[in-house]
Amino acid sequence: MSPIIITKANGEQEPFDSAKLENSLLRAGAKAEVVDDILSSIEQELRPGMTTREIYQHAFELLGKKNRPVAIRYSLRRAIMDLGPSGFPFEKLIAEIFKTKGFQTETDRRITGKCVQHEIDVIAYNETDLYLIEAKFHNQLGVKTDTKVALYVKARYDDLAGVDIRISGENRQMTRGWLITNTKFTQSAIEYGQCQNLNFVGWNYPSKGNLHDMITESGLHPLTCLTVTSQAEERTLLEKGVVLLRQLVDDSSVLDALGMPESKKEEVIAEAKSVLNG
């Protein structure tokens, strides 16, 4: 039997691979029997040209009926993209991830290199290391971080290498430069990064320690994971610097700006807790 050809977010077509869907469901925490039921249902409805978004939406709905917190975690990649259109909430998320690893952080800092000035998205530092991080954010599925971005990042860090950077009252120098993106890398970008020994982190790259792993291991899920809030409500919170579900749970008063009734606030906090504790 010939494989069913589906359409990816970037318009490309490929054979449907049930293993990819199975892995993403399991990574979200779905039980094996639930995954089998979802795969069986989707395989029955597959048709030529069906989009990956349609497949995702169907899987999300089925999973939501079985386990809502797991379904929300399954939607993590799209929740990250919903942080846009500005890349600042993504930069804040990356900074918070490094804080859980014992680093202090700064965002949106300008540093003069050997030749020109650079705007650094995130600086993360501890007693021994000083990382400069380019946080490359995309808010559309199907977009990949390509070789042009890799070349740009390499040139930037070459200009900043060996330059004194004022941190906590002392001059220090970069020990490592990073490129972290919420999308996938093109194969040529990966090859270039490996050749140049660059520190790349994408949605699913490297196989361990990728962005998905960093978010789930740190427990820092974005507030855009929520299903009980509107886009307008989420946008208001993001504009006020609230990016993480953890912030809502730690201080529910941030919801006051939305003018929500108490019952709705309780619903939001309950859902946030279910995701974080699931």
ZIQUITA-V321595 format. One record per backbone hydrogen bond with DSSP energy under -1.0 kcal/mol. CO is the residue of the C=O (numbers start at 1). NH is the residue of the N-H. E is the energy in kcal/mol with one decimal. If there is no record, write none. Layout:
co->CO nh->NH e->E
co->CO nh->NH e->E
This chain:
co->4 nh->16 e->-3.0
co->5 nh->49 e->-3.2
co->6 nh->14 e->-2.1
co->7 nh->52 e->-2.3
co->8 nh->11 e->-1.8
co->12 nh->8 e->-3.7
co->14 nh->6 e->-3.0
co->17 nh->21 e->-1.1
co->18 nh->22 e->-2.7
co->19 nh->23 e->-2.7
co->20 nh->24 e->-2.1
co->21 nh->25 e->-2.0
co->22 nh->26 e->-2.4
co->23 nh->27 e->-2.6
co->24 nh->28 e->-1.1
co->25 nh->30 e->-2.1
co->26 nh->29 e->-1.2
co->31 nh->35 e->-2.4
co->32 nh->36 e->-2.4
co->33 nh->37 e->-1.8
co->34 nh->38 e->-2.3
co->35 nh->39 e->-2.8
co->36 nh->40 e->-2.2
co->37 nh->41 e->-2.1
co->38 nh->42 e->-2.6
co->39 nh->43 e->-2.6
co->40 nh->44 e->-1.3
co->42 nh->46 e->-1.0
co->47 nh->50 e->-2.1
co->50 nh->7 e->-2.4
co->51 nh->55 e->-2.0
co->52 nh->56 e->-2.8
co->53 nh->57 e->-2.9
co->54 nh->58 e->-2.2
co->55 nh->59 e->-2.5
co->56 nh->60 e->-3.0
co->57 nh->61 e->-2.3
co->58 nh->62 e->-2.4
co->59 nh->63 e->-2.7
co->60 nh->64 e->-2.4
co->61 nh->65 e->-1.3
co->63 nh->67 e->-3.4
co->67 nh->71 e->-2.1
co->68 nh->72 e->-2.2
co->69 nh->73 e->-2.0
co->70 nh->74 e->-2.2
co->71 nh->75 e->-1.1
co->73 nh->76 e->-1.5
co->75 nh->79 e->-2.1
co->76 nh->80 e->-2.2
co->77 nh->81 e->-1.7
co->78 nh->82 e->-1.6
co->80 nh->83 e->-1.7
co->81 nh->84 e->-1.4
co->87 nh->91 e->-2.0
co->88 nh->92 e->-2.4
co->89 nh->93 e->-2.1
co->90 nh->94 e->-2.4
co->91 nh->95 e->-2.4
co->92 nh->96 e->-2.4
co->93 nh->97 e->-2.1
co->94 nh->98 e->-2.0
co->95 nh->99 e->-1.6
co->96 nh->100 e->-1.5
co->98 nh->103 e->-2.0
co->99 nh->102 e->-1.8
co->104 nh->125 e->-2.7
co->106 nh->123 e->-2.9
co->109 nh->120 e->-3.7
co->111 nh->118 e->-3.0
co->116 nh->113 e->-3.2
co->118 nh->111 e->-2.9
co->120 nh->109 e->-2.1
co->121 nh->108 e->-1.9
co->122 nh->133 e->-3.0
co->123 nh->106 e->-2.1
co->124 nh->131 e->-3.6
co->125 nh->104 e->-3.0
co->129 nh->126 e->-2.3
co->130 nh->175 e->-2.8
co->130 nh->176 e->-1.4
co->131 nh->124 e->-2.2
co->132 nh->178 e->-2.7
co->133 nh->122 e->-1.8
co->134 nh->180 e->-2.8
co->136 nh->182 e->-1.2
co->140 nh->143 e->-1.1
co->145 nh->186 e->-2.1
co->146 nh->150 e->-1.6
co->147 nh->151 e->-2.9
co->148 nh->152 e->-2.1
co->149 nh->153 e->-2.6
co->150 nh->154 e->-2.4
co->151 nh->155 e->-2.3
co->152 nh->156 e->-2.2
co->153 nh->157 e->-2.4
co->154 nh->158 e->-2.0
co->155 nh->159 e->-1.8
co->156 nh->160 e->-1.3
co->157 nh->161 e->-1.2
co->159 nh->114 e->-2.3
co->160 nh->163 e->-1.9
co->165 nh->172 e->-2.6
co->167 nh->170 e->-1.6
co->170 nh->167 e->-3.1
co->172 nh->165 e->-3.4
co->176 nh->132 e->-1.9
co->178 nh->134 e->-2.5
co->179 nh->201 e->-2.6
co->180 nh->136 e->-2.2
co->183 nh->203 e->-2.5
co->184 nh->145 e->-2.8
co->186 nh->190 e->-2.0
co->187 nh->191 e->-2.4
co->188 nh->192 e->-2.3
co->189 nh->193 e->-2.7
co->190 nh->194 e->-2.5
co->191 nh->195 e->-2.2
co->192 nh->196 e->-2.4
co->193 nh->198 e->-2.8
co->198 nh->200 e->-1.0
co->199 nh->179 e->-2.5
co->201 nh->181 e->-2.5
co->202 nh->211 e->-3.0
co->203 nh->212 e->-1.4
co->205 nh->202 e->-3.2
co->210 nh->214 e->-2.6
co->211 nh->215 e->-2.4
co->212 nh->216 e->-2.4
co->213 nh->217 e->-2.8
co->214 nh->218 e->-1.4
co->215 nh->219 e->-1.4
co->215 nh->220 e->-1.3
co->219 nh->221 e->-1.1
co->221 nh->245 e->-2.8
co->222 nh->225 e->-1.8
co->223 nh->226 e->-1.9
co->230 nh->234 e->-2.3
co->231 nh->235 e->-2.5
co->232 nh->236 e->-2.1
co->233 nh->237 e->-1.9
co->234 nh->238 e->-2.6
co->235 nh->239 e->-2.3
co->237 nh->242 e->-2.6
co->238 nh->241 e->-1.8
co->243 nh->223 e->-2.7
co->244 nh->248 e->-1.0
co->245 nh->249 e->-2.1
co->246 nh->250 e->-2.6
co->247 nh->251 e->-1.8
co->251 nh->254 e->-1.6
co->252 nh->255 e->-2.0
co->253 nh->256 e->-1.9
co->255 nh->258 e->-1.9
co->256 nh->259 e->-1.6
co->261 nh->265 e->-2.1
co->262 nh->266 e->-2.4
co->263 nh->267 e->-1.5
co->264 nh->268 e->-2.4
co->265 nh->269 e->-2.7
co->266 nh->270 e->-2.3
co->267 nh->271 e->-2.1
co->268 nh->272 e->-2.5
co->269 nh->273 e->-2.6
co->270 nh->274 e->-2.0
co->271 nh->275 e->-1.8
co->272 nh->276 e->-2.3
co->273 nh->277 e->-2.6
